[in-house]
Amino acid sequence: MTTPNKTGSNTLQLILAWGFVGIPLVWGVLQTLQNAMKLFQ
């Protein structure tokens, strides 16, 4: 038995998963850096 090739579907799921985690992570890092810069002004 052979399994169908799901490379495209897996790639899309991987991109969506990284986006779901990465976008809020980057947002939080940027907000932290902005607040930290207030300390040095």
CHARMM internal coordinates of N, CA and C (Angstrom, degrees):
IC EDIT
DIST 1 N 1 CA 1.4440
DIST 1 CA 1 C 1.5218
ANGL 1 N 1 CA 1 C 109.34
DIST 1 C 2 N 1.3013
ANGL 1 CA 1 C 2 N 115.23
DIHE 1 N 1 CA 1 C 2 N 135.97
DIST 2 N 2 CA 1.4590
ANGL 1 C 2 N 2 CA 120.01
DIHE 1 CA 1 C 2 N 2 CA 177.52
DIST 2 CA 2 C 1.5210
ANGL 2 N 2 CA 2 C 109.09
DIHE 1 C 2 N 2 CA 2 C -111.48
DIST 2 C 3 N 1.2884
ANGL 2 CA 2 C 3 N 115.43
DIHE 2 N 2 CA 2 C 3 N 148.14
DIST 3 N 3 CA 1.4603
ANGL 2 C 3 N 3 CA 120.14
DIHE 2 CA 2 C 3 N 3 CA 177.74
DIST 3 CA 3 C 1.5229
ANGL 3 N 3 CA 3 C 108.60
DIHE 2 C 3 N 3 CA 3 C -98.40
DIST 3 C 4 N 1.3128
ANGL 3 CA 3 C 4 N 117.20
DIHE 3 N 3 CA 3 C 4 N 143.79
DIST 4 N 4 CA 1.4642
ANGL 3 C 4 N 4 CA 118.83
DIHE 3 CA 3 C 4 N 4 CA 178.05
DIST 4 CA 4 C 1.5218
ANGL 4 N 4 CA 4 C 111.29
DIHE 3 C 4 N 4 CA 4 C -67.26
DIST 4 C 5 N 1.3203
ANGL 4 CA 4 C 5 N 114.62
DIHE 4 N 4 CA 4 C 5 N 151.94
DIST 5 N 5 CA 1.4595
ANGL 4 C 5 N 5 CA 120.74
DIHE 4 CA 4 C 5 N 5 CA -178.75
DIST 5 CA 5 C 1.5256
ANGL 5 N 5 CA 5 C 108.94
DIHE 4 C 5 N 5 CA 5 C -76.98
DIST 5 C 6 N 1.3337
ANGL 5 CA 5 C 6 N 117.26
DIHE 5 N 5 CA 5 C 6 N 116.72
DIST 6 N 6 CA 1.4578
ANGL 5 C 6 N 6 CA 122.23
DIHE 5 CA 5 C 6 N 6 CA -178.75
DIST 6 CA 6 C 1.5306
ANGL 6 N 6 CA 6 C 110.83
DIHE 5 C 6 N 6 CA 6 C -113.51
DIST 6 C 7 N 1.3062
ANGL 6 CA 6 C 7 N 117.78
DIHE 6 N 6 CA 6 C 7 N 31.15
DIST 7 N 7 CA 1.4525
ANGL 6 C 7 N 7 CA 121.54
DIHE 6 CA 6 C 7 N 7 CA -176.41
DIST 7 CA 7 C 1.5178
ANGL 7 N 7 CA 7 C 111.38
DIHE 6 C 7 N 7 CA 7 C -60.95
DIST 7 C 8 N 1.3194
ANGL 7 CA 7 C 8 N 118.46
DIHE 7 N 7 CA 7 C 8 N -43.86
DIST 8 N 8 CA 1.4560
ANGL 7 C 8 N 8 CA 121.98
DIHE 7 CA 7 C 8 N 8 CA -179.49
DIST 8 CA 8 C 1.5090
ANGL 8 N 8 CA 8 C 111.90
DIHE 7 C 8 N 8 CA 8 C -62.51
DIST 8 C 9 N 1.3146
ANGL 8 CA 8 C 9 N 116.67
DIHE 8 N 8 CA 8 C 9 N -43.73
DIST 9 N 9 CA 1.4620
ANGL 8 C 9 N 9 CA 121.46
DIHE 8 CA 8 C 9 N 9 CA 179.91
DIST 9 CA 9 C 1.5264
ANGL 9 N 9 CA 9 C 110.87
DIHE 8 C 9 N 9 CA 9 C -66.10
DIST 9 C 10 N 1.3396
ANGL 9 CA 9 C 10 N 116.33
DIHE 9 N 9 CA 9 C 10 N -43.11
DIST 10 N 10 CA 1.4549
ANGL 9 C 10 N 10 CA 119.92
DIHE 9 CA 9 C 10 N 10 CA 179.33
DIST 10 CA 10 C 1.5239
ANGL 10 N 10 CA 10 C 111.47
DIHE 9 C 10 N 10 CA 10 C -64.85
DIST 10 C 11 N 1.3293
ANGL 10 CA 10 C 11 N 116.61
DIHE 10 N 10 CA 10 C 11 N -37.98
DIST 11 N 11 CA 1.4600
ANGL 10 C 11 N 11 CA 120.57
DIHE 10 CA 10 C 11 N 11 CA 179.05
DIST 11 CA 11 C 1.5176
ANGL 11 N 11 CA 11 C 110.26
DIHE 10 C 11 N 11 CA 11 C -64.57
DIST 11 C 12 N 1.3206
ANGL 11 CA 11 C 12 N 116.80
DIHE 11 N 11 CA 11 C 12 N -43.82
DIST 12 N 12 CA 1.4621
ANGL 11 C 12 N 12 CA 120.53
DIHE 11 CA 11 C 12 N 12 CA 178.97
DIST 12 CA 12 C 1.5199
ANGL 12 N 12 CA 12 C 110.70
DIHE 11 C 12 N 12 CA 12 C -63.22
DIST 12 C 13 N 1.3074
ANGL 12 CA 12 C 13 N 117.89
DIHE 12 N 12 CA 12 C 13 N -42.78
DIST 13 N 13 CA 1.4622
ANGL 12 C 13 N 13 CA 121.37
DIHE 12 CA 12 C 13 N 13 CA 178.32
DIST 13 CA 13 C 1.5199
ANGL 13 N 13 CA 13 C 111.02
DIHE 12 C 13 N 13 CA 13 C -62.87
DIST 13 C 14 N 1.3144
ANGL 13 CA 13 C 14 N 116.76
DIHE 13 N 13 CA 13 C 14 N -39.09
DIST 14 N 14 CA 1.4595
ANGL 13 C 14 N 14 CA 120.82
DIHE 13 CA 13 C 14 N 14 CA 179.10
DIST 14 CA 14 C 1.5240
ANGL 14 N 14 CA 14 C 110.77
DIHE 13 C 14 N 14 CA 14 C -65.44
DIST 14 C 15 N 1.3261
ANGL 14 CA 14 C 15 N 117.34
DIHE 14 N 14 CA 14 C 15 N -43.83
DIST 15 N 15 CA 1.4635
ANGL 14 C 15 N 15 CA 121.16
DIHE 14 CA 14 C 15 N 15 CA 178.84
DIST 15 CA 15 C 1.5210
ANGL 15 N 15 CA 15 C 110.44
DIHE 14 C 15 N 15 CA 15 C -63.44
DIST 15 C 16 N 1.3176
ANGL 15 CA 15 C 16 N 117.49
DIHE 15 N 15 CA 15 C 16 N -43.57
DIST 16 N 16 CA 1.4604
ANGL 15 C 16 N 16 CA 120.59
DIHE 15 CA 15 C 16 N 16 CA 178.98
DIST 16 CA 16 C 1.5311
ANGL 16 N 16 CA 16 C 111.72
DIHE 15 C 16 N 16 CA 16 C -64.27
DIST 16 C 17 N 1.3164
ANGL 16 CA 16 C 17 N 116.90
DIHE 16 N 16 CA 16 C 17 N -39.46
DIST 17 N 17 CA 1.4632
ANGL 16 C 17 N 17 CA 120.29
DIHE 16 CA 16 C 17 N 17 CA 179.46
DIST 17 CA 17 C 1.5223
ANGL 17 N 17 CA 17 C 110.98
DIHE 16 C 17 N 17 CA 17 C -65.33
DIST 17 C 18 N 1.3340
ANGL 17 CA 17 C 18 N 117.18
DIHE 17 N 17 CA 17 C 18 N -44.26
DIST 18 N 18 CA 1.4639
ANGL 17 C 18 N 18 CA 120.24
DIHE 17 CA 17 C 18 N 18 CA 178.21
DIST 18 CA 18 C 1.5225
ANGL 18 N 18 CA 18 C 110.77
DIHE 17 C 18 N 18 CA 18 C -64.91
DIST 18 C 19 N 1.3189
ANGL 18 CA 18 C 19 N 116.88
DIHE 18 N 18 CA 18 C 19 N -38.42
DIST 19 N 19 CA 1.4615
ANGL 18 C 19 N 19 CA 120.18
DIHE 18 CA 18 C 19 N 19 CA 177.81
DIST 19 CA 19 C 1.5204
ANGL 19 N 19 CA 19 C 111.24
DIHE 18 C 19 N 19 CA 19 C -64.73
DIST 19 C 20 N 1.3299
ANGL 19 CA 19 C 20 N 116.24
DIHE 19 N 19 CA 19 C 20 N -40.72
DIST 20 N 20 CA 1.4582
ANGL 19 C 20 N 20 CA 121.10
DIHE 19 CA 19 C 20 N 20 CA -179.75
DIST 20 CA 20 C 1.5278
ANGL 20 N 20 CA 20 C 111.28
DIHE 19 C 20 N 20 CA 20 C -62.66
DIST 20 C 21 N 1.3081
ANGL 20 CA 20 C 21 N 117.25
DIHE 20 N 20 CA 20 C 21 N -33.99
DIST 21 N 21 CA 1.4594
ANGL 20 C 21 N 21 CA 121.99
DIHE 20 CA 20 C 21 N 21 CA 179.64
DIST 21 CA 21 C 1.5274
ANGL 21 N 21 CA 21 C 111.18
DIHE 20 C 21 N 21 CA 21 C -91.95
DIST 21 C 22 N 1.3172
ANGL 21 CA 21 C 22 N 116.61
DIHE 21 N 21 CA 21 C 22 N -41.77
DIST 22 N 22 CA 1.4583
ANGL 21 C 22 N 22 CA 121.28
DIHE 21 CA 21 C 22 N 22 CA -171.46
DIST 22 CA 22 C 1.5124
ANGL 22 N 22 CA 22 C 114.68
DIHE 21 C 22 N 22 CA 22 C -71.90
DIST 22 C 23 N 1.3411
ANGL 22 CA 22 C 23 N 117.48
DIHE 22 N 22 CA 22 C 23 N -40.08
DIST 23 N 23 CA 1.4635
ANGL 22 C 23 N 23 CA 119.45
DIHE 22 CA 22 C 23 N 23 CA -177.39
DIST 23 CA 23 C 1.5243
ANGL 23 N 23 CA 23 C 111.59
DIHE 22 C 23 N 23 CA 23 C -62.63
DIST 23 C 24 N 1.3294
ANGL 23 CA 23 C 24 N 120.63
DIHE 23 N 23 CA 23 C 24 N -50.30
DIST 24 N 24 CA 1.4617
ANGL 23 C 24 N 24 CA 119.21
DIHE 23 CA 23 C 24 N 24 CA 176.84
DIST 24 CA 24 C 1.5373
ANGL 24 N 24 CA 24 C 112.95
DIHE 23 C 24 N 24 CA 24 C -63.70
DIST 24 C 25 N 1.3266
ANGL 24 CA 24 C 25 N 116.55
DIHE 24 N 24 CA 24 C 25 N -32.23
DIST 25 N 25 CA 1.4584
ANGL 24 C 25 N 25 CA 120.23
DIHE 24 CA 24 C 25 N 25 CA 178.54
DIST 25 CA 25 C 1.5271
ANGL 25 N 25 CA 25 C 110.63
DIHE 24 C 25 N 25 CA 25 C -64.32
DIST 25 C 26 N 1.3246
ANGL 25 CA 25 C 26 N 116.64
DIHE 25 N 25 CA 25 C 26 N -47.07
DIST 26 N 26 CA 1.4650
ANGL 25 C 26 N 26 CA 120.77
DIHE 25 CA 25 C 26 N 26 CA 179.16
DIST 26 CA 26 C 1.5229
ANGL 26 N 26 CA 26 C 110.06
DIHE 25 C 26 N 26 CA 26 C -64.29
DIST 26 C 27 N 1.3256
ANGL 26 CA 26 C 27 N 117.25
DIHE 26 N 26 CA 26 C 27 N -40.97
DIST 27 N 27 CA 1.4630
ANGL 26 C 27 N 27 CA 121.38
DIHE 26 CA 26 C 27 N 27 CA 178.24
DIST 27 CA 27 C 1.5312
ANGL 27 N 27 CA 27 C 110.21
DIHE 26 C 27 N 27 CA 27 C -59.60
DIST 27 C 28 N 1.3080
ANGL 27 CA 27 C 28 N 117.69
DIHE 27 N 27 CA 27 C 28 N -45.24
DIST 28 N 28 CA 1.4597
ANGL 27 C 28 N 28 CA 121.52
DIHE 27 CA 27 C 28 N 28 CA 179.77
DIST 28 CA 28 C 1.5178
ANGL 28 N 28 CA 28 C 112.28
DIHE 27 C 28 N 28 CA 28 C -64.31
DIST 28 C 29 N 1.3151
ANGL 28 CA 28 C 29 N 117.44
DIHE 28 N 28 CA 28 C 29 N -40.67
DIST 29 N 29 CA 1.4650
ANGL 28 C 29 N 29 CA 120.99
DIHE 28 CA 28 C 29 N 29 CA 178.43
DIST 29 CA 29 C 1.5265
ANGL 29 N 29 CA 29 C 110.17
DIHE 28 C 29 N 29 CA 29 C -64.36
DIST 29 C 30 N 1.3209
ANGL 29 CA 29 C 30 N 117.59
DIHE 29 N 29 CA 29 C 30 N -43.19
DIST 30 N 30 CA 1.4606
ANGL 29 C 30 N 30 CA 120.32
DIHE 29 CA 29 C 30 N 30 CA 179.62
DIST 30 CA 30 C 1.5314
ANGL 30 N 30 CA 30 C 111.30
DIHE 29 C 30 N 30 CA 30 C -64.42
DIST 30 C 31 N 1.3186
ANGL 30 CA 30 C 31 N 117.08
DIHE 30 N 30 CA 30 C 31 N -41.35
DIST 31 N 31 CA 1.4669
ANGL 30 C 31 N 31 CA 120.15
DIHE 30 CA 30 C 31 N 31 CA 178.25
DIST 31 CA 31 C 1.5272
ANGL 31 N 31 CA 31 C 110.81
DIHE 30 C 31 N 31 CA 31 C -64.35
DIST 31 C 32 N 1.3138
ANGL 31 CA 31 C 32 N 116.94
DIHE 31 N 31 CA 31 C 32 N -40.05
DIST 32 N 32 CA 1.4609
ANGL 31 C 32 N 32 CA 121.05
DIHE 31 CA 31 C 32 N 32 CA 178.19
DIST 32 CA 32 C 1.5236
ANGL 32 N 32 CA 32 C 110.97
DIHE 31 C 32 N 32 CA 32 C -63.83
DIST 32 C 33 N 1.3190
ANGL 32 CA 32 C 33 N 116.75
DIHE 32 N 32 CA 32 C 33 N -43.53
DIST 33 N 33 CA 1.4674
ANGL 32 C 33 N 33 CA 120.11
DIHE 32 CA 32 C 33 N 33 CA 178.83
DIST 33 CA 33 C 1.5244
ANGL 33 N 33 CA 33 C 111.33
DIHE 32 C 33 N 33 CA 33 C -64.27
DIST 33 C 34 N 1.3249
ANGL 33 CA 33 C 34 N 117.57
DIHE 33 N 33 CA 33 C 34 N -39.89
DIST 34 N 34 CA 1.4634
ANGL 33 C 34 N 34 CA 120.22
DIHE 33 CA 33 C 34 N 34 CA 178.28
DIST 34 CA 34 C 1.5233
ANGL 34 N 34 CA 34 C 110.69
DIHE 33 C 34 N 34 CA 34 C -62.48
DIST 34 C 35 N 1.3234
ANGL 34 CA 34 C 35 N 116.93
DIHE 34 N 34 CA 34 C 35 N -43.35
DIST 35 N 35 CA 1.4635
ANGL 34 C 35 N 35 CA 120.04
DIHE 34 CA 34 C 35 N 35 CA 179.09
DIST 35 CA 35 C 1.5251
ANGL 35 N 35 CA 35 C 111.46
DIHE 34 C 35 N 35 CA 35 C -68.81
DIST 35 C 36 N 1.3037
ANGL 35 CA 35 C 36 N 117.75
DIHE 35 N 35 CA 35 C 36 N -35.23
DIST 36 N 36 CA 1.4627
ANGL 35 C 36 N 36 CA 120.78
DIHE 35 CA 35 C 36 N 36 CA 179.27
DIST 36 CA 36 C 1.5241
ANGL 36 N 36 CA 36 C 110.37
DIHE 35 C 36 N 36 CA 36 C -68.13
DIST 36 C 37 N 1.3300
ANGL 36 CA 36 C 37 N 117.35
DIHE 36 N 36 CA 36 C 37 N -34.81
DIST 37 N 37 CA 1.4716
ANGL 36 C 37 N 37 CA 119.88
DIHE 36 CA 36 C 37 N 37 CA 179.81
DIST 37 CA 37 C 1.5243
ANGL 37 N 37 CA 37 C 111.19
DIHE 36 C 37 N 37 CA 37 C -65.10
DIST 37 C 38 N 1.3218
ANGL 37 CA 37 C 38 N 118.29
DIHE 37 N 37 CA 37 C 38 N -25.72
DIST 38 N 38 CA 1.4601
ANGL 37 C 38 N 38 CA 121.33
DIHE 37 CA 37 C 38 N 38 CA 177.39
DIST 38 CA 38 C 1.5311
ANGL 38 N 38 CA 38 C 110.59
DIHE 37 C 38 N 38 CA 38 C -63.11
DIST 38 C 39 N 1.3068
ANGL 38 CA 38 C 39 N 117.37
DIHE 38 N 38 CA 38 C 39 N -29.37
DIST 39 N 39 CA 1.4616
ANGL 38 C 39 N 39 CA 121.29
DIHE 38 CA 38 C 39 N 39 CA -179.71
DIST 39 CA 39 C 1.5250
ANGL 39 N 39 CA 39 C 112.07
DIHE 38 C 39 N 39 CA 39 C -69.89
DIST 39 C 40 N 1.3310
ANGL 39 CA 39 C 40 N 117.20
DIHE 39 N 39 CA 39 C 40 N -25.07
DIST 40 N 40 CA 1.4531
ANGL 39 C 40 N 40 CA 120.94
DIHE 39 CA 39 C 40 N 40 CA -174.05
DIST 40 CA 40 C 1.5264
ANGL 40 N 40 CA 40 C 113.02
DIHE 39 C 40 N 40 CA 40 C -101.72
DIST 40 C 41 N 1.3032
ANGL 40 CA 40 C 41 N 117.44
DIHE 40 N 40 CA 40 C 41 N 9.28
DIST 41 N 41 CA 1.4700
ANGL 40 C 41 N 41 CA 120.22
DIHE 40 CA 40 C 41 N 41 CA 178.47
DIST 41 CA 41 C 1.5064
ANGL 41 N 41 CA 41 C 111.14
DIHE 40 C 41 N 41 CA 41 C -98.79
END
COOR INIT
IC SEED 1 N 1 CA 1 C
IC BUILD
